[in-house]
Amino acid sequence: MYLPSHFEENDPAALRALMADHPLATWVCVVEGQPVVNHLPFHLDETRGPHGTLIGHLARANPLWKASPSPGVLVFQGPQSYVTPSWYPSKQEHGKVVPTWNYAVVHAHGTPRYIHDKPELHALVSRLTNHHETPRAKPWAVDDAPHDYTQAMLGAIVGVEIPIERLVGKFKLSQNRSDVDREGVRTGASADDEAARAMAQWMRP
């Protein structure tokens, strides 16, 4: 990833927060010389490994797990939005402005370990389910489903754990602009569409 220093984000807490808030990852790896891309939600276990361990599962019908585990990159996409030159106050001064796109992404590098043992799978999906269901008024639990049905569903998936070897963050939020222009972008985006408003929240001082 092209990463100018002014867009580089190294704060582990900020990187983890983006991954937690935007758990659907684009997982890119190479299998038999060809790039393979999958889109899967992952939960970050911050207690395992120096950078944490990503936990998820994929369909057993997905051929990815049948290949030898290879290093890959998981891309977590945060807020993103178009930036119009009209938001820059400097446009009125000299007109030397162009459009751009602001965004925040985290790249997590690691090699997967696949899980087939049903008790271990049950624990994995229960943990994932509880993580997402706990905030609900009436949380659903894996064991709410009939046992035979649950066992059949577990047989249709493969668990995956990916110890994170390296995290790279790029938060492109107009840091290359003057303070006045950056505030202009934040103000303009705050009054724009939903994506722009979300991006503006990340630009708060």
N, C-alpha and C positions, 0 to 999 in steps of 0.2 A: 504494500500500500504506500502510495506517495504520501509523505508525512512531513510537511514543513514544521519547524520547531514551534512556531506560534500556535499551531493547531494540536500539538501533541498533549495528550492528557495522561498523566502518570499517577494520579491519586487513586490508590486501590479502592477506596471507599466509593469514589465516583464511578469507577468501572463496574464494581459489583452492583451498585444501585441501578445502573442502566440495564445490566443483564437480568436483574430481578424484576424490573418494571416492564421489560420487553423480552420475555423468555423464548419467543419463537425464533430459533436460530436457522440461518442458512449454512448448512454443513457441507464443506467442499473438501473432497479428498481425491486421490488418484488411485484407480483400480485398473490393473493391467495396462498401464500407460494412458488411460483415458480419464479425464476429469468427470467426477460423479458428484451431483448436487442433490441434497435432500433438505427438506424443510421440516424441522422437528422442534417441539418445545423441550426445554431443558431446565432443570432445577439446579441451582448452584449450592453445593454443600461446602460452606466456607471453612468447616472444621477439618477437612481432609486435604493435606498437601499445602505447599507454600502459597499457591494461588487458588486453592479450592479444587473441587471435583464436580464435573457436570454429570447429572443423572437424568436418564430418559429411557425411552424404549421405541422400537420400530416394529413394523409388521414382519412376521416370520416370512411372508411372501416377498419381502424386499431382499434382493440378492446381496445387498451390501455386506451383511454379516458373514456371508459364506466366503468372502475373499479374506486373504491374510490382512489382519489389522495394519493399517498404514497411517502415518501422521496426516493430520488434516487441520483445517481452519474452520471455526464456527464463527459466523458473523452475526452479531446482535445489533440490530438497527434501532436506534432511538428516534427522537424527533427530527423531522426534516421538512424543509420548505424553500420555495423560491424566494429570492430577494430582489425586489425591483429597485433600480437606481433612483427612483423617485423618493425613496425613503432616506437617501443621503442628503443632509443639508449642503454638503459640498457641491452637489449638482447645481445649486443656484450660484455658486461662486465661480466655478470654472468649467462645469459640464463634462469633466474627464472621469466619467463613471460608466460602468457596465453592469449588466445583471450577473447574478451568481446564485449559488444554492448553498444553504446552510444545512448542516446535519451533524449527528453524533453517532458514532459506531464504535463497537468494541470487537476486536478479533481475538478469539481464544484458540491457542494452538495446543494440540494434544493428540495422543494415540488412544483409540478406544479399547475397552475390554468388554466382551459380550457375555451376557448372563442368560443361562438356560434353566437353571435349577428353579423349580416351581416355588418352593418356600421362599427363596431369595427374591424371585420375581414378585411374589405376593407382597413381601415387605416393601419392595421398591415402588410398586404401583400404589400401595396404601400410603406410603409417605408422600408421593406426588399428589395423590388425591386429597389427602388431609391438608396439604399446603394450600391448595386452591379452594377447598371447600370450607375451611375453618371460618373465614370471614362471613359466610352466608348465615342467614337466620336459621335455616334448617339444613345443616351440612349433610351431604350424602357420603356414605362410607362404602368401601369396596365390599365389605361383608353384608351390606344391605341387599345385595343381589344373591340369588340362590347359589349354593355351593357348587353344584354341577356346572352351572352357567359360568361362574367365575373361573373354574378350572379349565373349561373349554376356551375361554377368552385368554387365559394365561398361556395356553398352548399355541395361541395364534400370534404371540409377540415374542420378541427377543429384547432383553434388557441391555442397556449400554451405560457404562461409566467411562468418563474421559477425564483423567487427571490433567489439570491444566499445566502445561509446561511454560507457557509464556502468554502474557496479556498485552495487547497493544490497543491504545485508545486514541481516537481522532475526534475531537470536538471542534468542528469548524463553525464558529459562532461569531464571525466578523472581527476576530482579534487582530486582523491585519489592517483594520480601518482605524481612523482617529476615534477618540472617545465620543466626539460629537456625532460622527456618522454611525458609530455603534449604537448610541442611544437612539438615533433616528430609526435604525432598523428595528430595535426593540419596541419602540413606540408604534411604528407602522405595522409591525407584525402582530402586536397586541390587538389591533383593530381589524385584522384580516380574517381569513378562514381558520377553521379549527386546527389544521396542521401548523399554520404560521403562529397561532396563539400558543400552541404547545412548545414550539421552538423558542418563542419569546420568553417563556417561563425559564428556560435554560440559560437565557442571557442575562438574568437578573444579577446585579452586582453582588 
